[in-house]
Amino acid sequence: MAATSRSQVRYNSSMEFTLDGQPFDLTPELVRTRLIGQAPEDVREYWVEVDSVRWPVKQVIALATGAERTRFQSQDSRRWLANLGFLVG
């Protein structure tokens, strides 16, 4: 019987992106730190799980970056957070 191989998924330890010319650099640790003392809002459609708690993706990016939610879309948020290794839905 042949052994099955598992592909390893590599996540970024840092995510760099630009919003309206303003650069941002996120890490999973920075995201977690910025959520301390905050409460997740009700999830309407898209969520990210951070330390076993589901948050709205746009709320997490807004808290992590300080950027207004109107500056980015949910799909961008989902991609950035997934690239950092967070579970998104």
C-alpha positions in Angstrom: 0.0 0.0 0.0 1.4 3.4 -1.0 1.9 6.0 1.7 -0.2 9.1 1.2 1.6 12.4 1.3 0.2 15.4 3.0 0.7 18.8 1.6 1.8 21.4 4.0 0.0 24.7 4.0 2.3 27.7 4.7 0.8 30.8 6.1 2.4 34.2 6.1 3.8 35.4 9.4 3.3 38.9 8.0 0.8 40.4 5.5 1.6 43.7 3.7 -1.0 45.6 1.8 -1.9 49.1 0.8 -5.2 50.9 1.2 -5.6 54.2 -0.7 -1.8 54.6 -0.7 -1.4 53.9 3.0 0.8 50.8 3.7 -0.2 48.3 6.4 1.7 45.3 7.8 -0.3 42.8 9.8 0.8 39.7 11.8 -1.4 37.2 13.6 0.0 38.5 16.9 -0.9 42.1 16.0 -4.4 41.1 15.1 -4.9 39.2 18.4 -3.4 42.2 20.4 -5.8 44.7 18.7 -8.8 42.6 19.6 -8.0 42.5 23.3 -10.7 44.4 25.3 -13.0 44.4 22.2 -16.3 42.5 21.8 -17.3 40.9 18.5 -20.3 42.3 16.8 -23.0 40.1 15.3 -21.8 38.2 12.3 -24.0 39.0 9.3 -22.3 36.9 6.6 -18.5 36.6 6.7 -16.5 35.7 9.8 -13.0 35.0 11.0 -12.2 32.8 14.0 -9.6 34.2 16.3 -8.8 32.2 19.4 -12.1 30.2 19.2 -14.3 33.3 18.8 -16.0 34.3 15.5 -15.7 37.9 14.5 -17.0 39.9 11.5 -14.1 40.1 9.1 -14.4 43.8 8.5 -14.5 44.5 12.2 -11.2 42.6 12.7 -9.4 44.4 9.9 -10.8 47.8 11.1 -9.5 47.2 14.6 -6.2 45.7 13.5 -5.4 48.6 11.1 -7.4 51.6 12.4 -8.8 52.0 8.9 -12.5 52.9 8.3 -14.5 49.9 7.1 -15.6 51.8 4.0 -12.0 51.7 2.7 -12.0 47.9 2.1 -14.3 45.1 1.2 -15.2 41.9 3.0 -13.6 39.8 0.3 -10.3 41.6 0.9 -10.6 41.1 4.6 -11.2 37.4 4.2 -8.2 37.0 1.9 -5.9 38.9 4.2 -7.0 37.0 7.3 -6.8 33.6 5.6 -3.3 34.5 4.4 -2.4 35.1 8.0 -3.6 31.6 8.9 -7.0 32.4 10.4 -10.0 30.3 9.7 -12.5 32.3 7.7 -16.1 31.6 6.6 
